[in-house]
Amino acid sequence: MTEASLPDSKDERAMPEVLLVTGMSGAGKTAAAAALDDLGWFVVDNLPPSLLMDLISTVSKDDATRRVAVVADVRGGVFFGELRGALEEMATDGVRPIVLFLEASDEVLVRRFESARRPHPLQGRGRVVEAIDREREELSSLRVAADMVIDTSLLNVHEFAARLRTAFAGEEIGLRAVIVSFGFKYGLPVDADLVADMRFLPNPHWVAELQPQTGQDTAVSEYVLKQPGAADFLDRYSDLVGVVSEGYLREGKRFITLGIGCTGGKHRSVAMSEALAARLREQGIETLVVHRDLGRE
């Protein structure tokens, strides 16, 4: 190889890790950008998608910047329509961004816009609910293709930041899991990849001394986990997650959200979520537990 044909060392530098943050307006992208900045990500908000590769190429020249988060959403107007083409261009150049999609219920989004006294980016002279419906339709294919979906409807800013820390705080070590305990009477967690139903176990609600306690209390946890079928479920489900995790990693998916439900989200789902989290951590899967409905009446 002649000197003239030697590769430029800058061209051989590894591309930075790229995180694309998108989703519903009002679902928390601004809060996500702040949290990611605190975690050491180089964050760019509202970048026209056509400039993604230019940004990545520029950042890759700086060895100190190895993680880039880009927030892109419908605020970009016609430029946001270029996102699909930009992602295809990135794939051609060997860059596969992680796509984080944030969403919330219509009721919560309307309340947030009313509280902020700001119009929805697609609202125009119409109603905010109409703008939300239009945005959901426009983003439906992007949500389906996302690597991670977070529903922020019931998360406060600290809980949301904890979810992001679990997923994006440091060097990648394998699959990362979030276990969400919930009550079926309050609805399914829309961001769950897998859902398991604990209503096959006896309900501690009907045991007088256990009714006021929760699945985080030792007495309730022991009661739930000693029921017939509980240990078998825990063994088999943790094994299933292990199998699924291998496939997810092969497919480039590094995050999984597991929904564990019971009637009210207070006893059985909470106890089993904590037990499952302990089992997954033993398997080397970094796991965060969120008790969505704990504390509801």
Long-range contacts (C-beta under 8 A, 24 or more apart in sequence): 10-61, 13-60, 13-61, 13-63, 14-60, 15-56, 15-60, 15-94, 15-95, 16-42, 16-56, 16-59, 16-60, 16-65, 16-66, 16-67, 16-68, 17-66, 17-67, 17-68, 17-98, 17-172, 18-52, 18-56, 18-68, 18-69, 18-70, 18-90, 18-95, 18-96, 18-97, 18-98, 19-67, 19-68, 19-69, 19-70, 19-97, 19-98, 19-100, 19-168, 20-69, 20-70, 20-72, 20-87, 20-97, 20-98, 20-99, 20-100, 21-69, 21-70, 21-71, 21-72, 21-100, 21-102, 22-71, 22-72, 22-73, 22-83, 22-99, 22-100, 22-101, 22-102, 22-139, 22-142, 22-146, 23-73, 23-100, 23-101, 23-102, 23-103, 23-139, 23-143, 24-102, 24-103, 24-104, 24-109, 24-132, 24-135, 24-136, 24-139, 25-73, 25-74, 25-75, 25-109, 25-120, 25-121, 25-122, 25-131, 25-132, 25-135, 26-104, 26-108, 26-109, 26-112, 26-113, 26-116, 26-120, 27-102, 27-103, 27-104, 27-109, 27-152, 28-102, 28-104, 28-150, 28-152, 28-155, 28-160, 29-71, 29-73, 29-102, 31-157, 31-160, 31-161, 32-71, 32-100, 32-102, 32-160, 32-164, 33-69, 33-71, 35-160, 35-161, 35-164, 35-165, 36-69, 36-164, 36-168, 38-161, 39-164, 39-165, 39-168, 39-169, 40-67, 41-67, 41-68, 41-69, 41-168, 42-67, 42-68, 42-69, 43-68, 43-69, 43-70, 43-71, 44-68, 44-69, 44-70, 44-71, 45-71, 46-71, 46-72, 46-73, 46-75, 46-76, 47-71, 47-72, 48-76, 48-79, 48-82, 49-76, 49-79, 49-80, 49-82, 49-83, 49-85, 49-86, 49-87, 50-79, 50-82, 50-85, 50-86, 52-86, 52-89, 52-90, 53-86, 53-89, 53-90, 53-93, 53-95, 56-90, 56-95, 67-168, 70-97, 73-121, 74-121, 74-122, 74-135, 74-138, 74-139, 75-121, 83-142, 96-252, 98-147, 98-148, 98-254, 99-142, 99-145, 99-146, 99-147, 99-148, 100-146, 100-147, 100-148, 100-149, 100-150, 100-167, 101-139, 101-142, 101-143, 101-146, 101-148, 101-149, 101-150, 102-149, 102-150, 102-152, 103-143, 103-149, 103-150, 103-151, 103-152, 103-190, 103-191, 104-151, 104-152, 104-153, 105-151, 105-153, 106-132, 106-133, 108-152, 108-153, 147-252, 147-253, 147-254, 147-255, 148-255, 148-257, 149-190, 149-191, 149-257, 150-191, 151-189, 151-190, 151-191, 154-292, 155-290, 159-290, 162-288, 163-288, 163-290, 166-286, 166-287, 166-288, 167-254, 167-255, 172-254, 173-284, 173-286, 174-245, 174-249, 174-254, 174-284, 174-285, 174-286, 175-245, 175-248, 175-249, 175-254, 175-255, 175-256, 175-285, 175-286, 176-254, 176-255, 176-256, 176-285, 176-286, 176-287, 176-288, 177-241, 177-245, 177-255, 177-256, 177-257, 177-258, 177-277, 177-280, 177-285, 177-286, 177-287, 177-288, 178-255, 178-256, 178-257, 178-258, 178-287, 178-288, 178-289, 178-290, 179-257, 179-258, 179-260, 179-273, 179-276, 179-277, 179-280, 179-287, 179-288, 179-289, 179-290, 180-257, 180-258, 180-259, 180-260, 180-273, 180-290, 180-291, 180-292, 181-215, 181-260, 181-261, 181-262, 181-265, 181-269, 181-270, 181-272, 181-273, 181-289, 181-290, 181-291, 181-292, 181-293, 181-294, 182-259, 182-260, 182-261, 182-265, 182-269, 182-292, 182-293, 183-261, 183-262, 183-263, 183-264, 183-265, 183-266, 183-269, 183-292, 183-293, 183-296, 184-261, 184-262, 184-263, 185-263, 185-264, 186-264, 186-265, 186-292, 186-293, 186-296, 188-259, 188-261, 189-257, 189-259, 189-292, 191-257, 192-257, 192-258, 192-259, 193-256, 193-257, 193-258, 194-241, 194-244, 194-256, 194-257, 194-258, 194-259, 195-258, 195-259, 195-260, 195-261, 196-233, 196-237, 196-258, 196-259, 196-260, 196-261, 196-272, 197-261, 197-262, 198-224, 198-260, 198-261, 198-262, 198-268, 198-269, 198-272, 199-261, 199-262, 199-263, 199-268, 200-229, 201-227, 201-229, 201-230, 201-262, 201-268, 202-227, 203-262, 203-263, 203-267, 203-268, 204-267, 204-268, 205-263, 205-264, 205-266, 205-267, 210-267, 213-267, 214-266, 214-267, 214-270, 214-294, 215-266, 215-267, 215-268, 215-269, 215-270, 215-271, 215-272, 215-273, 215-274, 215-291, 216-270, 216-271, 216-274, 216-291, 216-294, 220-267, 220-270, 220-271, 221-271, 221-274, 221-275, 223-271, 224-267, 224-268, 224-271, 224-272, 225-271, 225-272, 225-275, 230-272, 233-272, 234-272, 234-275, 234-276, 234-279, 237-276, 238-276, 238-279, 238-280, 238-283, 241-280, 241-283, 241-285, 242-283, 242-285, 245-285, 264-293, 264-296, 265-291, 265-292, 265-293, 265-294, 265-296, 266-293, 266-294, 266-296, 270-294
